[in-house]
């Protein structure tokens, strides 16, 4: 499965908020060693994030992911 990145515009079909390079840089900056498929790890993380409940609502009913949102202020 190819990664389709949500860029803040409500991308239809998006399945992640970051690229494999961004994920690897994030992990490296924290001293983490990643083994296995980065794409698979990102998809698994997104599966978890998408089960969480957030304030507000999606910007558009067409967007695939929970973010971007409106009304998500404290």
Backbone bond lengths (Angstrom), bond angles and torsions (degrees), N, CA, C in turn:
res aa  C-N    CA-C-N  psi(-1)  N-CA   C-N-CA  omega(-1)  CA-C   N-CA-C  phi
1 X - - - 1.453 - - 1.522 108.73 -
2 X 1.289 116.68 128.61 1.461 121.05 178.24 1.525 110.01 -79.91
3 X 1.319 115.35 148.84 1.457 120.09 176.89 1.525 109.59 -82.88
4 X 1.324 115.60 134.32 1.461 122.39 173.65 1.520 106.09 -119.86
5 X 1.320 116.72 115.26 1.464 121.95 -169.76 1.526 111.76 -89.03
6 X 1.338 115.06 130.49 1.467 122.31 171.41 1.523 106.81 -75.25
7 X 1.319 116.68 123.03 1.467 120.90 -176.40 1.526 113.23 -108.03
8 X 1.329 116.75 13.12 1.456 120.15 179.78 1.514 113.52 98.11
9 X 1.327 116.52 0.26 1.463 119.99 -178.46 1.523 112.94 -108.02
10 X 1.344 117.66 4.22 1.460 120.48 -179.21 1.516 112.27 78.95
11 X 1.304 116.79 47.55 1.462 122.92 -176.34 1.529 110.91 -61.03
12 X 1.317 116.63 121.65 1.465 121.15 175.85 1.523 108.39 -67.55
13 X 1.315 117.42 133.47 1.456 121.36 179.40 1.521 114.62 83.22
14 X 1.334 118.01 3.15 1.467 120.29 178.91 1.524 109.61 -64.66
15 X 1.339 115.57 144.59 1.460 119.47 178.13 1.525 112.62 -132.94
16 X 1.332 116.93 11.99 1.459 121.30 177.06 1.524 110.22 -161.58
17 X 1.334 114.53 162.53 1.461 120.67 175.50 1.523 111.85 -104.54
18 X 1.333 117.83 -5.18 1.458 119.87 -177.74 1.520 110.84 -147.05
19 X 1.330 114.52 159.91 1.463 121.12 179.65 1.530 109.92 -86.28
20 X 1.316 115.83 169.24 1.463 120.26 175.79 1.528 110.43 -61.05
21 X 1.330 117.82 -39.79 1.467 121.25 178.77 1.526 111.27 -63.60
22 X 1.330 117.09 -42.25 1.469 120.80 178.51 1.528 110.85 -64.65
23 X 1.325 116.45 -41.24 1.461 121.10 178.39 1.528 110.67 -63.01
24 X 1.330 116.84 -45.32 1.465 121.29 179.72 1.528 110.81 -63.14
25 X 1.331 117.68 -41.16 1.465 121.37 179.06 1.529 110.75 -65.74
26 X 1.324 117.29 -41.00 1.467 122.48 178.28 1.532 109.63 -60.26
27 X 1.317 116.70 -48.15 1.463 121.07 -179.56 1.527 110.94 -64.76
28 X 1.313 116.97 -44.75 1.463 121.74 -179.04 1.526 111.48 -61.47
29 X 1.320 117.24 -40.94 1.465 121.56 -179.94 1.525 111.90 -63.55
30 X 1.324 116.31 -19.25 1.464 121.70 -179.93 1.526 112.26 -106.37
31 X 1.340 115.84 10.56 1.454 120.86 177.31 1.519 114.28 72.86
32 X 1.323 117.15 20.73 1.464 121.24 -179.32 1.520 110.35 -93.55
33 X 1.307 115.94 138.86 1.457 121.71 176.14 1.522 107.54 -103.31
34 X 1.307 115.83 123.90 1.460 121.61 -178.04 1.520 109.06 -98.92
35 X 1.315 115.54 127.74 1.462 120.17 173.50 1.522 107.67 -118.98
36 X 1.288 116.26 151.04 1.456 120.03 -179.04 1.511 111.34 92.59
37 X 1.304 114.66 -172.43 1.459 122.42 -176.78 1.529 110.83 -76.94
38 X 1.331 116.38 119.36 1.465 120.00 177.14 1.524 110.40 -60.72
39 X 1.315 116.39 -41.94 1.463 120.45 -179.66 1.531 110.73 -59.04
40 X 1.313 116.92 -44.95 1.464 120.63 -179.73 1.530 110.92 -64.70
41 X 1.330 117.52 -41.25 1.462 120.82 178.51 1.527 111.34 -63.74
42 X 1.323 116.62 -40.61 1.465 120.63 178.77 1.526 110.25 -63.95
43 X 1.318 117.35 -44.55 1.469 121.09 179.55 1.527 110.35 -62.44
44 X 1.328 117.45 -41.67 1.465 120.54 178.30 1.529 110.87 -63.68
45 X 1.327 117.03 -41.20 1.463 120.66 178.07 1.527 110.46 -63.83
46 X 1.321 116.64 -41.05 1.462 120.37 179.29 1.525 111.17 -67.07
47 X 1.323 117.41 -36.04 1.466 119.90 175.69 1.526 109.92 -57.18
48 X 1.335 116.52 -40.85 1.463 120.53 178.33 1.531 111.09 -68.85
49 X 1.323 117.21 -50.80 1.467 121.00 -177.62 1.526 110.87 -56.26
50 X 1.302 116.83 -38.67 1.462 120.61 -177.60 1.529 113.01 -71.42
51 X 1.337 118.58 -10.28 1.470 120.68 175.39 1.526 111.82 -86.70
52 X 1.336 117.20 -12.68 1.461 121.40 -177.54 1.528 110.94 -78.22
53 X 1.327 114.91 153.51 1.463 120.38 178.43 1.523 108.45 -101.49
54 X 1.323 116.10 137.94 1.455 122.14 -178.18 1.519 110.07 -127.11
55 X 1.321 115.77 155.22 1.462 120.52 174.67 1.523 109.75 -68.64
56 X 1.315 114.85 159.54 1.457 120.37 176.78 1.515 111.86 76.66
57 X 1.323 114.30 -161.56 1.459 119.62 178.75 1.523 109.64 -141.93
58 X 1.326 114.73 162.94 1.458 120.08 178.81 1.525 109.80 -57.67
59 X 1.330 116.08 149.26 1.465 120.36 175.88 1.515 111.74 -62.32
60 X 1.325 116.01 -34.85 1.462 121.17 -175.95 1.521 109.51 -143.81
61 X 1.300 116.93 143.78 1.468 119.83 177.49 1.527 111.37 -70.78
62 X 1.332 117.12 -14.57 1.465 121.54 179.84 1.525 113.45 -82.98
63 X 1.336 118.06 -18.35 1.462 119.44 -176.12 1.519 110.57 -72.83
64 X 1.329 115.23 146.41 1.460 121.28 -174.10 1.528 113.14 -80.73
65 X 1.325 117.40 -34.50 1.462 121.24 -173.23 1.527 112.34 -105.35
66 X 1.329 115.77 171.59 1.464 121.59 -178.04 1.530 113.80 -69.49
67 X 1.313 117.73 -23.22 1.465 122.18 -179.50 1.507 109.37 -120.68
68 X 1.321 119.89 147.38 1.460 129.11 7.42 1.532 112.31 -74.07
69 X 1.347 114.83 158.04 1.463 121.98 -177.74 1.522 110.52 -132.46
70 X 1.308 114.87 158.57 1.464 121.77 170.47 1.520 107.27 -113.52
71 X 1.326 116.21 149.86 1.454 120.68 178.01 1.514 113.78 73.04
72 X 1.321 117.39 24.50 1.464 120.82 -178.12 1.521 111.92 -98.36
73 X 1.324 117.20 23.98 1.461 120.47 179.17 1.517 110.25 -76.32
74 X 1.302 116.06 165.88 1.467 121.16 -177.95 1.481 112.71 -66.05
